[in-house]
Amino acid sequence: MSEALRLEAVEKTYNAGKPNEINVLSGAELTISSGEVVGLIAPSGAGKSTLLHIAGLLDTPTGGRIAIAGEAVAGLSDRRRTALRREHVGFIYQFHHLLPEFTALENIVLPQLANGVAKGAAEERASELLAKVGLTARAGHRPAQLSGGEQQRVAFCRALANKPKLLLADEPTGNLDPATSDVVFGALMGLVRETGLAAVIATHNLELAHRMDRVVRLDGGRIVPA
């Protein structure tokens, strides 16, 4: 299996050198292969979101090395970092962040158009993804017309629209009731397993975490087995 993500000795310090310096990550290391789903657990404020933002090239570490899909990030131009993120990384958040003026289908089509995919092919891909999560009949509905669970499933499809190598999810079911959370998580895992991408899923739900291939936790800024 190919390597989707490698973090080596990653550090993140805020207010470096000042009296109120905060060390969030201290030598964090993690390697994930294609097809592997890793659960990430930690108390609130421990740095889960920071770790995911750094792994997804939305934030820059204070130190350490990152590689996405085998490509080292150090020294890349902002333009190449953006391209690498757009081509290989998908993001899911606790709140769906769907564009309210567009339909479910259009929300999945738009990131593909931004990546240079022809409209017809983008619509076909969006329809396929919606079918996989049982939302074909809701393709023409706008977010306000969808339930919370349906909105999040659309967000999953949007994150996978450009066929990323790596999926990063930050509490993807944290805003849902337990029954809906279980259904939505099942849909997410189905998509991940079928596409064979690597995934890091941060969650407070230990039951969901232990349905993944392995579980790690943040402890004092380091990543350790849970």
Phi, psi and omega in degrees: 000144180279160182270124181267325183212136172224125173245126180234120175049044184284128179242145171217117181235132175258143182058044183304133178081001180255162181302329181261032179301137180235120176265111181268316177239133184227083180079036180291133180226136181200135175232131182230133180263159176304138180086356182261135179246120184245128175271136180242119180237151178180156176296160176302137179086002182278346177116013181301311182296321177300315179299315180294321179295322178291316179298327181265010177065027173268346178219160183250131179286159174287329179200169179101182185230145180228140172226134178244125180051038177085357181258121178293139185272330184305131176085357179287148175289161177302322180297317180290323176300316180297316179296319180297316178296315182294322184282326193239352186236133173244143182239142172227135181244172179299321177256142193292328179056035175287151178283118190294335184275357181246154178286171177303313180300314182295325178297332179272332179288319188305311179297334177288319178299320179295338180263010175089010180280140178296148186302316181299315179293323180294319179292323178295317178297316180298317179296319179298316181294317179298323178296322182295332180254016173073030184239023179304318183289348183254007185303325183269006180269145175276162184309320182297340181266001182251151174288169179301318179293322178293319178301317182290326176294323175296320178298323176299313180299318179299319181296332182261001187302319183267019176054059181291162174272338186224131175248129177242121184236126182251101181051057188294342178242013186293343182259010185244155176290161187304317182294315179293322179302318181295318179295314183293319179296321177299321178294319179297312181296325177298316178296315182296314181295321183290324183274340176075017178278169175270151181215141169242120185239111177277132182205151171269349185273103183294328178297316178293319182302320184279004171268359179266177185291320174206163183233134175235163178222156175271126181223107181062032179086359178248158178259124182229157176299142180271000000 
